[in-house]
C-alpha cells in the first residue's frame, strides 16, 4: 500500500472514530478551543505588559534637585558622584530657568494665564538617564535604595524617582503571570482529559476489529495511526473554533471601543503569532492526548 493510500485509510478511519462519539468529540473540541484561546490571549497580554515595562524602562530617569545657590564646583562633585553609578547612562544639568521653562511646557495653558513668572516652579537639578536594562524587579529595588541615599548628599535638596508606578506594574505582571500559568495548566489538563476519554472510548468500541487486525498481522503502528490522527484532527478543529471565537471577540471589542471612546483599535487579538500558536498547538495537544490514551489502553 502506498503512503498516499495508507494516509487516506487512516484519515477515513479517524473520521469514522470521531462520528462514533459525536457529543464527547464536541466537548473535546470545545475544551481545546477554550484552552488554546485563553493561553493565547494570556500570552498576548503578558507580551504587551512586558513591552510596556521595557518602554517605561527606556525612559526611566531620576531627578536630583540641588539647593539653589550651590557653587558650580560642588555641582560638579555631585555630578561626578552620580555618574559613577553603573546604572547611570548620562547626567544632564538644568538651571533654575531651564527647569522653569520645562515646567511651563508641562502645565496647562489655562493655569498659566495671568500667572506671575516667579510663581512657576523652577530649581537647579541633575537629571539622570538610566540604563533601560535595569527595568527588572531586583535592580529597580536597588536603584530606589540608592536614590534614597542620594537625598543625604550635601547640597541635595530632594530626589524624584517615579519608580513606584513601575513597581506596581511589575507586581501586576507577576500576579497575571502566576494566575495565567495556573489557569493554563488547568485548561490544558481538562482538554487533554477529554481528548484522552474520546480516544479511549474509540479504542474500546473497536476492540474486536483491533483484535482481528492484530491476528492478520497488522503492526501496532498501523493500528494506532487512526487514533493518533483522530486526536490531531480534534486539535485542529479546536484551533479553528478558537480562531472564530477570538475573531468574534476582536470584532466585538473593536466595535465597543469605537462606539464608546471614538477610537479605532489598531492592535489585533489574532496576530500571526496567535494564528501560528493555534494551528500548531491544537494538533500537538490533540496528538499528545491521543498518544497517552493509545499507549495506555491499546496493548497490541
C-alpha positions in Angstrom: 0.0 0.0 0.0 1.4 3.4 -1.0 1.9 6.1 1.5 -0.9 8.2 0.0 -3.4 5.3 0.1 -2.3 4.5 3.7 -2.9 8.1 4.8 -6.3 8.1 3.1 -7.2 4.9 5.0 -6.0 6.4 8.3 -8.0 9.6 7.7 -11.1 7.7 6.8 -10.8 5.6 10.0 -10.2 8.6 12.2 -13.3 10.4 10.8 -15.3 7.2 11.5 -13.9 7.2 15.1 -15.0 10.8 15.5 -18.5 10.0 14.4 -18.9 7.1 16.9 -18.9 9.5 19.9 -20.0 12.9 18.5 -21.0 14.5 21.8 -17.8 13.6 23.6 -15.8 14.7 20.5 -17.7 18.1 20.5 -16.8 18.6 24.2 -13.2 17.8 23.5 -13.0 20.2 20.6 -14.7 23.0 22.6 -12.4 22.4 25.6 -9.4 22.5 23.3 -10.7 25.7 21.7 -11.2 27.4 25.0 -7.8 26.3 26.3 -6.0 27.4 23.2 -7.8 30.8 23.2 -7.1 31.5 26.9 -3.5 30.6 26.7 -3.0 32.6 23.5 -4.8 35.7 24.9 -2.9 35.4 28.2 0.4 35.2 26.3 -0.6 38.3 24.2 -1.4 40.3 27.4 1.9 39.2 29.0 3.9 40.2 26.0 2.1 43.5 25.8 2.8 44.1 29.6 6.5 43.2 29.2 6.7 45.6 26.2 5.2 48.3 28.3 7.8 47.7 31.0 10.6 47.8 28.5 9.3 51.1 27.1 9.0 52.6 30.6 12.4 51.3 31.5 13.9 53.0 28.4 12.5 56.3 29.7 13.4 55.8 33.4 15.0 58.9 34.9 16.0 60.3 38.3 15.8 64.0 39.1 18.2 65.2 41.7 17.2 68.7 42.9 20.1 70.8 44.2 19.8 73.6 46.7 19.5 76.9 44.9 22.8 78.8 45.0 25.0 75.8 45.2 28.5 76.6 43.9 29.5 75.3 40.5 32.4 73.2 41.8 30.0 71.5 44.3 27.6 70.8 41.4 30.4 69.2 39.5 31.3 67.0 42.5 27.7 65.8 42.8 27.5 65.1 39.1 30.8 63.1 39.1 29.5 61.1 42.0 26.2 60.3 40.3 28.0 59.4 37.0 30.0 56.7 38.9 26.9 54.6 39.4 26.9 51.7 36.8 23.3 52.2 36.0 23.6 55.8 35.0 24.0 56.4 31.3 24.0 60.2 31.2 23.6 63.2 33.5 22.1 66.4 32.3 22.4 69.6 34.4 19.4 72.0 34.3 19.5 75.5 35.6 16.6 77.1 37.5 15.5 78.9 34.4 15.7 75.7 32.3 13.6 73.8 34.8 11.1 76.6 34.9 10.8 76.6 31.1 10.3 72.8 31.1 7.6 73.1 33.8 5.9 75.9 31.8 5.5 73.5 28.9 4.1 70.8 31.1 1.5 73.0 32.7 -2.0 73.6 31.3 -2.0 76.9 29.4 -5.2 77.9 31.2 -3.3 77.7 34.5 -0.5 79.8 33.2 -2.9 82.6 32.1 -2.2 85.6 34.3 0.3 83.7 36.4 3.4 85.5 37.6 6.7 84.2 36.1 8.2 83.6 39.6 5.2 81.5 40.6 6.2 78.8 38.1 8.4 76.4 40.0 12.0 76.1 38.9 15.1 74.7 40.6 18.6 73.6 39.6 18.7 69.9 39.1 20.7 67.0 37.7 18.6 64.7 35.5 19.9 61.1 35.4 19.2 58.9 32.4 19.2 55.3 33.5 20.1 52.1 31.6 16.9 50.5 30.3 18.2 47.1 31.2 17.7 48.0 34.9 14.0 47.7 34.4 13.8 44.4 36.3 12.3 44.0 39.8 15.5 43.4 41.7 17.5 46.1 40.0 14.7 48.5 40.5 14.7 48.0 44.3 18.4 48.5 44.3 18.0 51.8 42.4 15.3 53.0 44.7 17.6 52.4 47.8 20.4 54.2 46.0 18.1 57.1 45.2 17.1 57.4 48.8 20.7 57.5 49.9 21.3 60.3 47.4 19.0 62.5 49.5 21.6 62.6 52.2 24.3 64.0 50.0 25.3 67.5 50.9 23.6 70.3 48.8 21.0 67.8 47.5 17.5 69.0 48.5 15.3 66.3 47.0 15.3 63.3 44.7 12.4 62.4 42.4 12.3 58.9 41.1 9.0 57.8 39.6 9.7 54.1 40.0 6.8 53.3 42.3 4.3 53.0 39.5 6.8 50.7 37.7 7.0 48.6 40.8 3.2 48.3 40.8 3.3 47.3 37.1 5.9 44.6 37.9 3.7 43.3 40.7 0.6 43.2 38.4 2.5 41.4 35.7 3.8 38.9 38.2 0.3 38.2 39.5 -1.0 37.9 36.0 1.8 35.6 35.0 1.1 33.3 38.1 -2.7 33.3 37.5 -2.1 32.7 33.8 0.1 29.7 34.4 -2.3 28.1 36.8 -5.3 28.8 34.6 -3.4 27.5 31.5 -2.4 24.3 33.4 -6.0 23.6 34.4 -7.4 24.2 31.0 -4.7 22.1 29.3 -5.3 19.3 31.8 -9.1 19.5 31.0 -8.5 19.5 27.3 -6.1 16.5 27.5 -8.5 14.6 29.7 -11.5 15.0 27.3 -9.4 14.1 24.2 -8.0 11.1 26.2 -11.5 10.0 27.1 -12.7 10.2 23.5 -9.8 8.2 22.1 -10.2 5.6 24.9 -13.9 5.1 24.0 -12.9 4.7 20.4 -10.3 2.0 21.3 -12.9 0.2 23.4 -15.6 0.3 20.8 -13.3 -1.2 18.2 -11.6 -3.7 20.3 -12.9 -6.7 18.2 -11.7 -5.1 15.0 -8.4 -4.3 16.6 -8.0 -8.0 17.6 -8.8 -9.1 14.0 -6.2 -6.7 12.6 -3.6 -7.9 15.0 -4.3 -11.5 14.1 -4.0 -10.6 10.4 -0.5 -9.3 11.1 -1.2 -5.6 11.3 1.6 -3.8 13.0 1.0 -1.8 16.2 1.9 1.4 14.4 -0.7 0.6 11.7 -3.4 0.1 14.3 -2.5 3.1 16.4 -2.3 5.6 13.5 -6.1 6.3 13.1 -6.4 7.1 16.8 -3.4 9.4 16.7 -4.8 11.1 13.6 -8.2 11.5 15.3 -6.6 13.4 18.2 -4.7 15.6 15.8 -7.9 16.3 13.9 -9.7 17.2 17.1 -6.9 19.6 18.0 -7.1 21.2 14.5 -10.9 21.6 14.9 -10.3 23.1 18.3 -7.8 25.6 16.8 -10.3 26.6 14.0 -13.1 27.1 16.6 -10.7 29.2 18.7 -9.8 31.4 15.7 -13.5 32.0 15.1 -14.1 32.8 18.8 -11.1 35.2 19.0 -12.1 36.9 15.7 -15.6 37.5 17.0 -14.3 38.8 20.3 -11.9 41.2 18.5 -14.8 42.5 16.3 -17.0 43.0 19.4 -14.3 44.8 21.3 -13.4 46.9 18.3 -17.0 48.0 17.9 -17.3 48.7 21.6 -14.2 50.8 21.8 -15.2 52.7 18.6 -18.7 53.4 19.9 -17.8 54.4 23.4 -14.5 56.1 23.0 -14.4 57.0 19.3 -11.1 55.2 18.9 -10.1 52.7 16.3 -8.5 49.7 17.9 -5.5 49.1 15.7 -4.0 46.1 17.6 -5.5 42.7 16.7 -6.3 39.9 19.1 -5.4 37.5 16.3 -1.9 38.4 15.1 0.2 36.0 13.1 1.9 34.6 16.2 -1.5 33.7 17.6 -2.6 32.0 14.4 0.7 30.1 14.4 0.1 29.0 18.0 -3.4 27.8 17.3 -2.5 25.9 14.1 0.5 24.2 15.7 -0.6 24.0 19.4 -4.0 22.4 18.7 -2.9 19.4 16.7 0.1 18.9 19.0 -2.1 18.9 22.1 -4.6 16.5 20.5 -1.7 14.2 19.4 -0.3 14.2 22.9 -3.6 13.2 24.5 -4.1 10.5 21.8 -0.6 9.2 22.3 -1.2 8.8 26.1 -4.6 7.2 25.5 -3.4 4.7 22.9 -0.3 3.9 24.8 -2.3 3.0 27.9 -5.3 1.3 26.5 -4.1 -0.3 23.3 -1.7 -3.1 24.2 -1.0 -4.8 20.9 
